[in-house]
């Protein structure tokens, strides 16, 4: 395993991290613990979860996993998050989190999911920074971090606070172009830089043929190639991978074996291969899945990805019919209230995509 300095904290974390958002069977604690042990045995020491991953089940699974890692003397750092911003809300949440995780302190605690400057200013006004500072002084958290979905230069306002020691943000081989300015801002402050959604929420492994250009070795998988692309960015401290089973853990860990950083020319060649068909794809985070009309937005957006990737609208209807059993007419129920777009961590034009899907003919099965 390779370890990098997490900003100015003095801690070294593995360049591959374990994300707790995609357990294949979160209720099977033995399986979840087995995945965490397999990751730790490969050298992974950064484990990230959140209180809304599978409800609170991911944190519960992590608690069992941490207990087993301690029993085996396998080192680890804990990372989790909170949506809360008031002192009452944060203290209530972290008390429950520490209990679920079986910890007395959380290593990397994040102000979770900042999607707009307006949202950030509201949380700041409610006192989130002061509360996080208190938690650190009391030893309940060790490092103050933020999970940001801001793009462009917006993230600079967060970083000007001078309180954050690390940032968790989305960056991958297919969306680096819209995240480049945020990446530059993070590295300019010499902060811990942790990448989420490195595989596009499953887009890359689900379409290996379309991502063959990422491969620099004939024997590597597109998953390993996508991870090595990120590992080659020296300013990325850790790349989080959410795995569904132990086989996926081992595939991700194998990307470290014999890893040699790509040259600047090789990285630029990969970037040049990313045409417009890869821009603005939905990563399937499902934050938009709370439509007042009950529209299954994540499924419709995932199908839209297929149309974009394959360059034909019939790919959308094929996916809706054969994979989701959802007719395009579901999108026609959109009232354009805008709630989904406010929640979208990628700032995608969901309303216009709903209209595009609604205009498609239903696929006959």
C-alpha positions in Angstrom: 0.0 0.0 0.0 1.0 3.6 -0.6 0.4 6.2 2.1 0.2 10.0 1.7 0.2 12.9 4.1 -3.4 14.1 4.9 -2.8 17.8 4.5 -1.1 19.3 7.5 -2.5 16.9 10.1 0.6 14.7 10.4 -1.5 11.6 9.6 -0.7 9.4 6.7 -3.6 7.6 5.0 -3.8 5.0 2.3 -4.3 6.2 -1.2 -7.2 3.7 -1.5 -10.0 4.3 1.0 -13.0 2.1 1.9 -16.4 3.8 1.3 -19.5 2.5 3.2 -22.2 3.6 0.8 -22.5 0.6 -1.5 -22.5 -2.6 0.7 -24.2 -5.3 -1.3 -26.0 -6.7 1.8 -25.7 -4.2 4.6 -27.8 -6.4 7.0 -25.3 -9.2 6.6 -22.8 -8.0 9.2 -20.4 -10.9 8.7 -20.1 -10.0 5.0 -19.7 -6.3 5.7 -17.0 -7.0 8.4 -15.3 -9.4 6.0 -15.0 -6.6 3.4 -13.5 -4.2 5.9 -11.0 -6.8 7.1 -10.0 -7.6 3.5 -9.5 -3.9 2.8 -7.4 -3.4 6.0 -5.3 -6.5 5.3 -4.4 -5.0 2.0 -3.2 -1.9 3.8 -6.3 0.4 3.6 -6.5 2.5 6.7 -9.1 5.1 5.8 -12.8 4.1 6.3 -15.6 6.5 5.4 -19.3 6.3 6.1 -22.3 8.6 6.9 -25.4 8.5 9.1 -27.7 8.3 6.1 -26.0 5.4 4.2 -28.7 2.7 4.3 -30.3 4.7 7.1 -27.8 4.2 9.9 -27.0 0.7 8.9 -23.7 1.6 7.3 -22.4 3.1 10.6 -23.6 0.1 12.5 -21.7 -2.2 10.1 -18.7 0.0 10.5 -18.9 -0.3 14.3 -18.8 -4.1 14.0 -15.9 -3.8 11.5 -13.9 -1.5 13.7 -14.3 -3.9 16.6 -12.9 -6.7 14.5 -10.0 -4.5 13.1 -9.0 -3.6 16.7 -9.1 -7.3 17.6 -6.8 -8.1 14.7 -4.5 -5.1 15.5 -5.2 -3.6 12.0 -4.8 0.2 12.1 -7.6 2.4 10.8 -8.9 6.0 10.7 -12.6 6.7 10.9 -14.5 9.2 8.8 -18.1 10.2 8.9 -20.3 13.2 8.5 -23.3 15.3 9.7 -26.0 17.3 8.0 -26.7 19.1 11.3 -25.5 22.6 11.8 -26.8 23.7 15.2 -25.1 22.7 18.5 -28.1 20.8 19.7 -28.5 18.9 16.4 -24.8 18.1 16.0 -24.3 16.9 19.6 -27.3 14.7 19.4 -26.1 13.1 16.2 -22.4 12.6 17.1 -23.4 11.0 20.4 -25.4 8.4 18.5 -22.6 8.0 15.9 -19.9 7.4 18.4 -22.1 4.7 20.0 -22.9 3.1 16.6 -19.2 3.2 15.6 -17.9 2.0 19.0 -15.5 4.9 19.2 -14.6 7.6 21.7 -13.5 10.0 18.9 -13.9 10.4 15.1 -10.8 11.1 13.2 -12.2 13.0 10.2 -15.6 14.6 10.8 -17.3 16.4 7.9 -19.7 19.2 7.4 -21.7 17.0 5.0 -22.8 17.7 1.4 -22.5 21.4 0.7 -24.2 21.8 -2.7 -24.5 25.6 -2.9 -23.0 28.7 -1.3 -26.5 29.7 0.0 -26.7 26.4 1.8 -23.2 26.9 3.2 -24.0 30.4 4.5 -27.1 29.1 6.2 -25.2 26.4 8.1 -22.4 28.8 8.9 -24.9 31.3 10.3 -26.4 28.5 12.5 -23.0 28.0 14.1 -21.6 24.8 12.5 -18.0 26.1 12.5 -18.1 27.0 16.2 -19.6 23.7 17.1 -17.0 21.7 15.2 -14.3 23.7 16.9 -15.8 22.8 20.3 -16.0 19.1 19.4 -12.3 19.2 18.5 -11.3 20.9 21.7 -13.3 18.3 23.6 -11.6 15.4 21.8 -14.8 14.1 20.2 -13.4 14.7 16.7 -9.7 15.0 15.7 -10.0 16.9 12.3 -12.5 19.3 10.9 -13.4 18.4 7.3 -16.0 19.3 4.7 -17.8 17.3 2.1 -18.4 19.6 -0.9 -20.3 19.2 -4.2 -19.5 22.8 -5.3 -18.1 23.2 -8.7 -16.0 25.9 -10.3 -14.7 28.6 -8.0 -17.5 28.4 -5.4 -15.5 26.2 -3.1 -13.0 29.0 -2.5 -15.5 30.7 -0.1 -15.5 27.6 2.1 -11.8 27.3 2.2 -11.3 30.9 3.1 -12.7 30.1 6.5 -9.3 28.6 7.4 -10.9 25.9 9.6 -11.1 22.9 7.3 -8.2 20.4 7.4 -9.5 18.2 4.6 -12.1 18.1 1.8 -14.1 15.3 0.3 -15.3 15.9 -3.2 -16.2 14.2 -6.4 -13.5 13.6 -9.1 -13.0 10.9 -11.7 -11.6 10.1 -15.0 -14.8 11.2 -16.7 -15.8 14.3 -14.9 -12.5 15.9 -14.0 -13.2 18.8 -16.4 -16.0 20.2 -14.3 -14.2 19.6 -11.0 -10.8 20.9 -12.0 -11.1 24.4 -10.4 -12.3 22.9 -7.1 -9.3 20.5 -7.2 -6.9 23.4 -7.8 -8.4 25.4 -4.9 -8.1 22.4 -2.5 -4.5 21.7 -3.4 -3.6 25.4 -3.2 -4.5 25.3 0.5 -2.5 22.2 1.2 -5.5 20.3 2.6 -6.3 16.6 2.8 -7.9 15.8 -0.5 -10.2 12.8 -0.6 -12.0 11.8 -3.8 -15.5 10.2 -3.8 -17.3 8.6 -6.8 -14.0 7.7 -8.5 -15.9 5.2 -10.7 -18.8 7.5 -11.5 -21.2 5.8 -9.2 -20.7 2.6 -11.2 -20.7 4.1 -14.6 -17.2 3.1 -15.5 -17.4 -0.6 -14.4 -20.8 -1.0 -16.0 -19.5 0.2 -19.4 -16.0 -1.3 -19.6 -16.1 -1.2 -23.4 -16.6 2.6 -23.5 -13.7 3.1 -21.0 -11.0 1.0 -22.6 -9.0 4.1 -23.4 -8.2 4.4 -19.6 -6.1 1.3 -19.7 -2.4 1.6 -19.9 -1.7 -2.1 -19.4 -3.5 -5.0 -21.3 -4.0 -7.0 -18.1 -5.7 -4.4 -16.0 -9.4 -3.9 -15.6 -11.1 -0.6 -16.4 -11.7 -0.2 -12.7 -8.0 -0.6 -11.9 -7.2 1.8 -14.7 -9.6 4.4 -13.5 -8.2 4.2 -10.0 -4.6 4.4 -11.2 -5.5 7.5 -13.2 -6.4 9.1 -9.8 -3.5 7.6 -7.9 -1.3 9.3 -10.4 -2.5 12.7 -9.1 0.0 13.2 -6.3 -2.2 15.9 -4.7 -5.1 13.4 -4.2 -4.6 12.0 -0.7 -7.1 9.2 -0.8 -9.5 7.7 -3.4 -12.7 6.3 -1.8 -14.1 3.2 -3.4 -17.5 1.9 -2.4 -17.6 -1.9 -2.8 -20.6 -4.3 -2.8 -18.6 -7.5 -2.0 -15.2 -8.7 -1.1 -14.3 -9.5 -4.7 -14.6 -5.8 -5.6 -12.5 -4.9 -2.6 -9.7 -7.2 -3.8 -10.0 -5.8 -7.4 -9.6 -2.3 -6.1 -6.7 -3.2 -3.9 -5.0 -4.9 -6.8 -4.8 -1.5 -8.5 -1.9 -0.8 -6.0 0.1 -3.9 -7.1 3.0 -2.7 -9.2 1.5 0.8 -9.4 3.7 3.2 -11.4 2.3 6.8 -11.7 1.2 7.7 -15.2 3.3 10.3 -16.9 1.9 13.8 -17.5 1.6 12.9 -21.2 -0.4 9.7 -20.5 -2.7 11.6 -18.2 -3.3 14.3 -20.8 -3.9 11.6 -23.4 -6.6 10.1 -21.3 -8.2 13.5 -20.7 -8.1 14.2 -24.4 -10.0 11.0 -25.1 -13.0 12.1 -23.0 -15.4 13.6 -25.5 -18.6 15.4 -24.8 -20.5 12.1 -24.5 -19.0 11.7 -21.0 -19.9 15.1 -19.7 -22.7 15.7 -17.2 -23.5 12.1 -16.4 -25.5 11.3 -13.3 -23.4 9.4 -10.7 -26.5 7.8 -9.0 -26.0 9.3 -5.6 -29.8 9.3 -5.2 -30.0 12.6 -3.2 -32.8 13.6 -5.6 -34.9 10.6 -4.6 -37.6 12.5 -2.7 -39.8 13.8 -5.5 -43.2 15.1 -4.1 -44.9 13.4 -7.0 -43.2 10.1 -6.4 -41.3 10.1 -9.7 -38.4 7.6 -9.6 -35.9 10.3 -10.6 -32.7 8.3 -10.0 -33.9 5.5 -12.3 -34.9 8.0 -15.0 -31.5 9.8 -14.7 -29.6 6.5 -14.9 -31.4 5.6 -18.1 -30.6 9.1 -19.4 -27.0 8.2 -18.9 -27.4 5.3 -21.3 -28.7 7.5 -24.0 -25.8 9.9 -23.6 -23.2 7.1 -23.5 -24.5 5.2 -26.5 -25.6 8.3 -28.5 -29.2 7.2 -29.1 -32.5 7.9 -27.4 -33.6 4.3 -27.8 -31.0 3.3 -25.3 -33.0 5.3 -22.7 -36.2 3.5 -23.4 -34.4 0.2 -23.6 -32.9 0.7 -20.2 -36.2 1.9 -18.7 -38.2 -1.0 -20.1 -35.8 -3.9 -19.6 -33.9 -2.9 -16.5 -36.2 -0.7 -14.5 -39.7 -1.5 -15.8 -40.5 2.2 -15.8 -42.3 3.9 -18.7 -41.0 7.2 -20.1 -44.4 8.7 -19.2 -43.3 8.7 -15.5 -41.2 11.7 -16.3 -44.2 13.5 -17.7 -45.6 13.8 -14.2 -42.9 16.3 -13.3 -44.4 19.6 -12.1 -41.0 21.5 -12.4 -41.0 22.3 -8.7 -37.2 22.3 -8.7 -36.7 20.3 -5.5 -34.6 17.7 -7.2 -32.3 20.2 -8.8 -31.7 21.9 -5.4 -30.7 18.5 -4.0 -28.6 17.4 -6.9 -24.9 17.3 -5.9 -23.8 17.7 -9.5 -26.1 20.6 -10.3 -27.6 18.7 -13.3 -30.6 20.1 -15.3 -33.0 17.4 -14.1 -36.1 19.2 -15.2 -35.1 19.5 -18.8 -34.0 15.8 -18.8 -37.4 14.8 -17.5 -39.0 16.7 -20.4 -36.7 14.9 -22.8 -37.5 11.5 -21.4 -41.2 12.2 -21.3 -41.2 12.9 -25.1 -39.9 9.4 -25.9 -42.1 6.6 -27.0 -42.6 3.7 -24.6 -40.6 0.6 -25.5 -42.7 -2.5 -26.3 -41.7 -5.5 -24.3 
